[in-house]
């Protein structure tokens, strides 16, 4: 204890949990806590003596990528030590074998940034030269002589062709600034031949436009609007006049082949102006024949036979007829009588078809009729109860049934079972009555019986009747 404080006897040790201990990685040698080589004691810790080093498994090593130069850890050129690692200062680079290299394959460092070579593009993190070229001294150079990269491939200049791996211009021209230019002044290349522009002539190896014209888009165009060159000079079209340096045709006409003609093939000039043909319509200064007509001798004439133009459209000459498949026809069930489409008696024309006025009625060439077995009540055809219309006949829904007085019934002695009229065993339906088939049998109480049985049943009915009348059984009563 010194000055009231407990101090460890071992030099450089300190008290931890009531025990005198050396710092981590230090050892006690002759009562002195000693750090390993390259370490120094600092604030109860063994720390690396050389700057920019850190401790790993009891040894001081330089940071990741750093080099020990004369006992000093140094990061390579253009790198900085960050979190014990040398990090490249230039973006998109990584330290490889002591040198910062661009992450993009084929890129190089210029002006403190990663760049692809001239004409090269970064595709999927790789510098790629155009097709037909390779990178030489930082520039993608085409293998074909005088070619240049464009849209990812090497091409020859305009009008030039690739012959034996060399861009060659047409005859009488040479390559200038990537374009084949003719030796004749102001000439142009058409189909690999040097020629003067449209309307121009070659005079002393110079293409010259007619008087009053200038070269525009490879054509000698007259400065007077709508004029055209004739015999070396610009003139207006036939019938046109020059007004304020503009050739003007009469209203409604335009220049065609050097002549002012009406704007559409359907119009024609009359008294210095264009008029539409008879029956034609003028829509936005365009003459148009109505639908179903064609122009014949300056008249819009109906195309379909037996039609005439009335009130702006073609209509059939036959009254009430309509046009179908380019033919005038009467409506369904209608007949042409004296040049008029007429419906049968009891029907009217609805949507190009003759329709019966009576509901549920059917129509033929002579008139409207209710279905067989139906009755007309209040202008409506009504089938008997228990029947439906089928093929213009009211048919009972129960099989073998037939209508009687407005209702479907089964035959005499038959019964309706599951929508089917069934006769008793041994009988068939004949004339609306179930008749026994055996020649010696009779129908009694919906059952075919023998004659003796039938006689007994008849006598029993007589006896029962007499009892009901209060008569005693006697010969006179029986008589």
C-alpha angles and dihedrals in degrees: 000000000000121000089346094308129109111236129185117247092216109086116247091010124123138198116264120169091347091307131106107236138171123236120272112286090014122118132207109245117175091339092310125110105232126192120218121265115292089023128103130198112253126166095337091313136101104233131180112269097209114075119246092024128116135198121260119171092338095312131104111231134173120256121272107293095006123123129219105235114181092332094315124106109228130180117226123261116297093014135108129205108245122168092347092309132101106238123194113248094212115082119246092022133115131200110252122173090341094309129099108236130183116259090220108084112245095012123126135202117260129158090000093301138090113256137177118231121273110287089012123119132207107243119175091341093309129104107238126190120216117271110280096026139089135202113264121171091342094311129101103232124192118238091218111082115251091004121129134198118264128166093350099313140074114258138176120243123271112298092006123118131207109248118173091341093309130105107239126190123215119268117288091025141086137200113266123171091341095310130096108239125194121239089226107084114253091001119140134210117248121172090349092305128109110237138160119260121270110291092010127116131209111245118173092339091309124109108228129192123220119270110284095022134103132198113262126163092346092307129102099235122193113242090221103082113250093006120126134202120264122173093345098314137084117249137172123251123268110283091014126116130210109243118173092338092311127108106230124197122203115279112286096019137095139191117278119169091342096311131100105239132169114280096247134036089242096059128074136189120264121171094347094310137084120251132187121246121260112290091010123128126228106222114176091337091310121117110224129180111226119255112285095027136097132197114262121167093340092310127106099231127191113255100205114082118246092027133115134196109255128166096345100316143064115264131182117258089224108083116248091008122128136201116260124167090351092303131103108241139169121244123270111293089007123125130209105239117173092341092309127105105233130188121224119263113289096023138094133202112263122170093343093310132095107243126191116246090214111081116246092008121133128222136223135165093286102044149290121312137180116242117269111282091016126117129215111236122168092345092307128108109228125192122216116272110280096025138099135202113263121168091343092308128106102232123189114244091220111079115250091009120128134196120262122175094342097315134089111241137175121244122272111289091010124119129211110239120173092340092311128108107226126189120215118271112285095024139094134203111259122169092343094310130099103236124193111243098211111089091221098047133089134202113248124167091344090307130105108234137176120263094256090051090048091051092050091050090049093050090049091053091051092049092049090049093053092049089054089052092050092245122143121230107266140139091255091050092048089050 
